[in-house]
Amino acid sequence: MIDQRLRSLLVCPEDRGPLLLVGDDFLYNPRLRRAYRIDAGVPVLLISEAVTITDDAEHQALLERAEP
């Protein structure tokens, strides 16, 4: 799990906006629909490594699982 203090500092590398934590798996930018994976507790915040979420149902599911 990512420490709350660290989470408050992390932003999307593309739009510099806040990210939502989705379980221990992803940091999610709902504005751009990009998911950044977390490997062994370390966020991988590389634009080239992000997964773009195009499916509306998947986007909604991530929003529902996300911590504010």
N, C-alpha and C positions, 0 to 999 in steps of 0.2 A: 504494500500500500504506500502511496506517495504521501509524505508528510504534508500537513495542511499549510505550513509556512512555505514550503517549496511550491505547492500548488498555486498559492497566491501570487507567486512570481512568474509562473509559466504563462506564456501567451503563444498564440498561433504565429509561426514564423512568417506567414504570408500576409495576414491583415492586422497583426499585433493585438487582436482582440482576445478576450478570455476563452478558456477551454473548459469543457465539462468532463469530469471524470466518469468513465463508464466501467464500473467494476474495477478489476486490477488489470484490465486488458487494453483500454484505449483512453486517449484524451481526444475529445470530439469538438470540432468547430461546427456548430449547426448553421452558421451563416454561409459558410462555403461548402458545407457537407463534406468535410474532410476528417478522417479518423487517423490519428497518429498512434502507433502501437507502443506498448510498454514492454520492454524486454528485461526480465529479472529486476523489476522495480525501477528501471531507468527509461524515461520517456525518450523516444526516438523522434525528435522534432525536425526532421528533414522533409522539405516539401517533396522531394523526389521519392521519398519512402511512404508518403501519405496515401491512404486509400480514399478515393472519391466515392461517396455514397449517392447513387443515382436513383435507387428504388425508394419511393415514398414510404412504403411500409417499413423498410429497414431503418430509414431516417427516424420515423416515429418511434420505433422500438428502441433505438439508441437514446432518444430523448426521454423515454419513460424509464429506462434503466439508469440514466445519468444522475449523479449527485449534484446538487446546486453549488 
